[in-house]
Amino acid sequence: MKAINSNGLLEKVTIDKSGTNNAGLNLINLQLALLFMFGGIFQQLSIRQIKYLNNVAEQDYRSIKKITKPMMGFKAFHSAEATIAGIELHHMLKKGQHQQAANLSVFEQFYGLAG
């Protein structure tokens, strides 16, 4: 529900074999069907239950967990947000995902964006 509130209604949702997620998404589809019956637009979520398809997304934040776990949590949200944003930026630069990465090293790109 958090994802739908922050990103809007999706067309397709990929989940693992969790029955809880499936039940929640089916409830949302039921509510959408009721809205359609009362004059709303027809919209349904397509639910894909594939056990290993979301592993790529799950593995992507593995490096963040490895760095932040020894810290034993954050005291304030803003410090957690800033730390995780810096870690994410470093990994994106390391993977070459920055669009203006021309011929700069990772450190030059990082300091150019952070400064």
C-alpha positions in Angstrom: 0.0 0.0 0.0 2.9 2.3 0.7 4.3 1.8 -2.8 0.9 2.6 -4.3 0.5 5.7 -2.2 3.9 7.1 -3.2 4.0 6.0 -6.8 0.4 5.8 -7.9 -1.5 2.8 -9.2 0.6 0.4 -11.1 -0.3 -1.8 -14.1 1.9 -4.9 -13.1 3.1 -6.0 -9.8 5.8 -8.7 -9.4 5.9 -10.4 -6.1 7.4 -13.6 -4.7 5.3 -16.6 -3.5 4.1 -14.7 -0.4 0.4 -15.3 0.2 0.1 -12.1 2.2 1.1 -9.9 -0.7 -1.2 -11.8 -3.0 -4.2 -11.4 -0.7 -3.5 -7.6 -0.3 -3.3 -7.1 -4.0 -6.4 -9.1 -4.6 -8.2 -6.9 -2.1 -7.1 -3.8 -4.1 -8.4 -5.4 -7.3 -11.7 -6.0 -5.6 -11.9 -2.4 -4.5 -11.1 -1.3 -8.0 -13.9 -3.5 -9.4 -16.3 -1.9 -6.9 -15.3 1.5 -8.0 -15.8 0.6 -11.6 -19.4 -0.6 -10.8 -20.1 2.8 -9.3 -19.1 4.7 -12.4 -15.3 4.8 -12.1 -12.8 3.8 -14.8 -11.9 0.1 -15.3 -8.5 -0.6 -13.9 -7.0 -3.8 -12.5 -3.5 -4.8 -11.3 -1.8 -7.6 -13.1 -0.2 -9.7 -10.4 2.9 -11.8 -11.4 3.9 -14.3 -8.8 7.4 -15.5 -9.7 9.6 -16.8 -7.0 13.0 -15.5 -8.2 12.2 -12.6 -10.5 12.6 -9.9 -7.9 16.0 -11.2 -6.7 17.8 -8.6 -8.9 16.1 -5.8 -7.0 16.7 -7.5 -3.7 20.4 -7.9 -4.4 20.8 -4.3 -5.5 20.6 -3.0 -2.0 22.8 -5.8 -0.5 25.9 -3.6 -0.6 24.1 -0.9 1.4 23.1 -3.3 4.0 26.7 -4.5 4.3 27.9 -1.0 4.9 25.1 0.1 7.3 24.7 -3.0 9.4 27.9 -2.4 11.5 26.5 1.1 12.3 23.7 -0.5 14.3 21.0 1.9 12.9 20.7 5.6 12.6 19.5 8.1 15.2 17.8 10.4 12.8 16.0 10.0 9.5 17.9 12.8 7.7 21.3 11.3 8.6 20.1 7.9 7.3 18.8 9.5 4.1 22.1 11.4 3.4 24.3 8.3 4.1 22.2 6.0 1.9 22.1 8.6 -0.9 25.9 8.8 -0.8 26.3 5.1 -0.9 23.9 4.8 -3.8 25.6 7.5 -5.7 29.0 5.8 -5.3 27.6 2.5 -6.5 25.9 4.1 -9.5 29.1 5.8 -10.5 31.1 2.6 -10.0 28.7 0.8 -12.3 28.9 3.6 -14.9 25.2 4.5 -14.6 25.8 8.2 -14.5 24.9 9.8 -17.9 27.6 12.4 -17.9 30.4 9.9 -17.0 32.5 10.8 -20.0 36.2 10.2 -19.2 36.2 11.0 -15.5 37.1 8.6 -12.8 34.6 7.5 -10.2 36.1 9.9 -7.6 36.1 12.9 -10.0 32.4 12.2 -10.8 31.6 11.8 -7.1 33.2 15.0 -6.0 31.8 16.9 -9.0 28.2 15.8 -8.0 28.7 16.1 -4.3 30.5 19.4 -4.3 
